[in-house]
Amino acid sequence: MCGRFVSTTTPADLVTLFGVNHWDAEETLAPNWNTAPTDSVWSVLERVDHATGELTRQLRPLRWGLVPSWAKDPGVGARMINARSETVHEKPAFRKAFASRRCLLPADGYYEWVAVPAADGRKAFKQPYFITPSSGGLLVMAGLYEFWRDHTRPDDDPLAWLTTTTIITTRATDSAGRVHDRMPLAIDGADTDAWLDPARTDPAELHRLLHTPGGGELTVRPVSTAVNSVRNNGPELLDEVPDPAPGAAPR
């Protein structure tokens, strides 16, 4: 799974990197070294402009944790931060979004944890690891987004609509597999246009885009347990520490 990640790239840089042609510069998010469920995150997606009929590539902040359109309240989103690539096309919460509301979620990398048992007078604890592309580039995670209408609010209330997102995961490969058996599914750069295109709706065709780039591209390093608290945030969270569980198996 992916329950925390790092996102520090500026929106201006994301606009350039992904060829975005629609971004409201008044919408800003601070760099986040400990992004958690229900936080707002940057998303790249494509939508048809209702006024012009033009397909636009947009940069939008979305709340992490997908809320299906049929949900009674938005609280269910906290449990829907990930969608499994193997079943995303058939799960009621995700299948409509998979067909036409797909996005990219750029990240510097993500965190996973390994349980370290008590030993030598030390209490048991969970050791966090930061997993990031070895190239130093962005991890471009496949995502879905959905709209939810709060029917307790009037139509002209800007808070009547909530837009949320989820990260698609796959079986872990490479060195990430020793920390956790699942990982975010990275969309290959050559597949970006096809993945974002809302006109592509065939599940079999879309599933062919859900392949992870070749092995050997991820670096894993142990980091401070300060990451364990969402109250902690800053670049120091990425500093490497001695690995207390070098032989840990995936959990």
For each residue, the residues with C-beta under 8 A, 3 or more apart:
1: 81 82 169 180 182
2: 5 81 82 110 112 141 167 169 182 183 184
3: 36 37 81 82 111
4: 34 35 36 110 111 227 230
5: 2 35 107 108 109 110 111 139 141 184
6: 32 33 34 35 107 108 109 110 111 130 132 237 238
7: 29 31 32 35 41 42 106 107 108
8: 31 32 33 108 235
9: 13 14 17 42 106 108 138
10: 13 14 31
11: 14 15 23 25 27 28 29 42 59
12: 15 16
13: 9 10 16 17
14: 9 10 11 17 18 20 42 44 59 106
15: 11 12 18 20 23 59
16: 12 13 19 20
17: 9 13 14 106 138
18: 14 15 44 57 59 104 106 192
19: 16 57
20: 14 15 16 23 44 57 58 59
21: 56 57 58
22: 49 56 57 58 59
23: 11 15 20 27 58 59
24: 27
25: 11 28
26:
27: 11 23 24 60 61
28: 11 25
29: 7 11 32 40 41 42 61
30:
31: 7 8 10
32: 6 7 8 29 35 39 41 233
33: 6 8 233 234 235 237 238
34: 4 6 227 230 232 233 237
35: 4 5 6 7 32 39 41 64 107
36: 3 4 39 64 230
37: 3 64 65 77 78 81
38: 63 64 65 77 78
39: 32 35 36 63 64
40: 29 61 62 63 64
41: 7 29 32 35 61 62 63 64 105 165
42: 7 9 11 14 29 59 60 61 105 106
43: 59 60 61 62 103 104 105 143 145 165
44: 14 18 20 57 58 59 103 104 105 106 196
45: 57 58 60 101 102 103 104 145 196
46: 55 56 57 58 196 197 198
47: 55 56 58 198
48: 53 54 55 56 198
49: 22 52 53 54 55 56
50: 53
51:
52: 49
53: 48 49 50
54: 48 49
55: 46 47 48 49 198
56: 21 22 46 47 48 49
57: 18 19 20 21 22 44 45 46 196
58: 20 21 22 23 44 45 46 47
59: 11 14 15 18 20 22 23 42 43 44
60: 27 42 43 45 163
61: 27 29 40 41 42 43
62: 40 41 43 103 145 163 164 165
63: 38 39 40 41 77 162 163 164 165
64: 35 36 37 38 39 40 41 81 164 165 166 167
65: 37 38 77 78 79 80 81 164 165 166
66: 77 80 81 83 93 94 97 144 145 146 164 165 166
67: 71 74 76 77 80 146 148 162 164
68: 71 76 80 92 93 146 148
69: 96 146 147 148 149
70:
71: 67 68 74 76 77 148
72:
73: 76
74: 67 71 77 148 150 162 164
75: 78
76: 67 68 71 73 79 80
77: 37 38 63 65 66 67 71 74 80 81 164
78: 37 38 65 75 81
79: 65 76
80: 65 66 67 68 76 77 83 93 94 166
81: 1 2 3 37 64 65 66 77 78 166 167
82: 1 2 3 166 167 168 169 182
83: 66 80 87 88 91 93 94 98 144 166 167 168 169
84: 87 88 91 168 169 170 182
85: 88 142 168 169 170 185 207 210
86: 170
87: 83 84 90 91
88: 83 84 85 91 94 95 98 144 168
89: 94 95 98 99 203 206 207
90: 87 95
91: 83 84 87 88 94 95
92: 68 95
93: 66 68 80 83
94: 66 80 83 88 89 91 97 98 144 166
95: 88 89 90 91 92 98 99
96: 69 99 100 101 146
97: 66 94 100 101 102 144 145 146 166
98: 83 88 89 94 95 101 102 144 203 206
99: 89 95 96 201 203 206
100: 96 97 198 201
101: 45 96 97 98 144 145 146 198
102: 45 97 98 142 143 144 145 195 196 198 206
103: 43 44 45 62 143 144 145 165 196
104: 18 43 44 45 140 141 142 143 187 192 195 196
105: 41 42 43 44 140 141 142 143 165 167
106: 7 9 14 17 18 42 44 138 139 140 141
107: 5 6 7 35 110 138 139 140 141 184
108: 5 6 7 8 9 132 138 139
109: 5 6 130 131 132 133 139
110: 2 4 5 6 107 130 131 132 139 183 184
111: 3 4 5 6 128 129 130 131 223 227
112: 2 128 129 131 176 179 180
113: 126 127 128 129 179 180 228 251
114: 126 127 129 179 180 245 248 251
115: 124 125 126 127 251
116: 119 124 125 126 127 244 245 248
117: 124
118: 122 123 124
119: 116 122
120:
121:
122: 118 119 125
123: 118
124: 115 116 117 118
125: 115 116 122 225
126: 113 114 115 116 225 228
127: 113 114 115 116 222 225 243 244 245 248
128: 111 112 113 222 223 224 225 227 228
129: 111 112 113 114 179 220 221 222 223
130: 6 109 110 111 220 221 223 227 237 238
131: 109 110 111 112 176 179 183 218 219 220
132: 6 108 109 110 136 139 218 219
133: 109 136 137 138 139 217 218 219
134: 216 217 218 219
135: 217
136: 132 133
137: 133
138: 9 17 106 107 108 133
139: 5 106 107 108 109 110 132 133 184 186
140: 104 105 106 107 186 187 189 192
141: 2 5 104 105 106 107 167 168 184 185 186 187
142: 85 102 104 105 167 168 184 185 186 187 195 209 210
143: 43 102 103 104 105 165 166 167 168
144: 66 83 88 94 97 98 101 102 103 165 166 168
145: 43 45 62 66 97 101 102 103 163 164 165 166
146: 66 67 68 69 96 97 101 163 164 165
147: 69 161 162 163
148: 67 68 69 71 74 161 162 163 164
149: 69 160 161 162
150: 74 153 159 160 161 162
151:
152:
153: 150 157 159 160
154: 157 160
155: 160
156: 160
157: 153 154 160
158: 161
159: 150 153 162
160: 149 150 153 154 155 156 157
161: 147 148 149 150 158
162: 63 67 74 147 148 149 150 159
163: 60 62 63 145 146 147 148
164: 62 63 64 65 66 67 74 77 145 146 148
165: 41 43 62 63 64 65 66 103 105 143 144 145 146
166: 64 65 66 80 81 82 83 94 97 143 144 145
167: 2 64 81 82 83 105 141 142 143 184 185
168: 82 83 84 85 88 141 142 143 144 184 185 210
169: 1 2 82 83 84 85 182 183 184 185
170: 84 85 86 182 183 184 185 210 212
171: 177 181 182 183
172: 176 177 179 180 181 182 183 250
173: 176 177 183 212 215 218
174: 177 215 216 217 218
175: 178 179 218 219 220
176: 112 131 172 173 179 180 183 218 220
177: 171 172 173 174 180 181 183 250
178: 175 220 248 249 250
179: 112 113 114 129 131 172 175 176 220 248 250
180: 1 112 113 114 172 176 177 183 250 251
181: 171 172 177 250 251
182: 1 2 82 84 169 170 171 172
183: 2 110 131 169 170 171 172 173 176 177 180 212 218
184: 2 5 107 110 139 141 142 167 168 169 170
185: 85 141 142 167 168 169 170 210 212
186: 139 140 141 142 212 213
187: 104 140 141 142 191 192 195 209
188: 191 192 209 211 213
189: 140 192
190:
191: 187 188 194 195 209
192: 18 104 140 187 188 189 195 196
193: 196 197
194: 191 197 200 209
195: 102 104 142 187 191 192 206 209
196: 44 45 46 57 102 103 104 192 193
197: 46 193 194 200
198: 46 47 48 55 100 101 102 201
199:
200: 194 197 205 206
201: 99 100 198 206
202: 205 206
203: 89 98 99 206 207
204: 207 208
205: 200 202 208 209
206: 89 98 99 102 195 200 201 202 203 209 210
207: 85 89 203 204 210
208: 204 205 211
209: 142 187 188 191 194 195 205 206
210: 85 142 168 170 185 206 207
211: 188 208
212: 170 173 183 185 186
213: 186 188 217
214: 217
215: 173 174
216: 134 174
217: 133 134 135 174 213 214
218: 131 132 133 134 173 174 175 176 183
219: 131 132 133 134 175
220: 129 130 131 175 176 178 179
221: 129 130 240
222: 127 128 129 240 241 242 243 244 245
223: 111 128 129 130 227 237 238 239 240 241
224: 128 227 236 237 239 241
225: 125 126 127 128 228
226: 229 232 236 237
227: 4 34 111 128 130 223 224 232 237
228: 113 126 128 225
229: 226 232
230: 4 34 36 233
231:
232: 34 226 227 229 237
233: 32 33 34 230 237
234: 33 237
235: 8 33 238
236: 224 226 239
237: 6 33 34 130 223 224 226 227 232 233 234
238: 6 33 130 223 235
239: 223 224 236
240: 221 222 223
241: 222 223 224
242: 222
243: 127 222 246
244: 116 127 222
245: 114 116 127 222 248
246: 243
247:
248: 114 116 127 178 179 245 251
249: 178
250: 172 177 178 179 180 181
251: 113 114 115 180 181 248
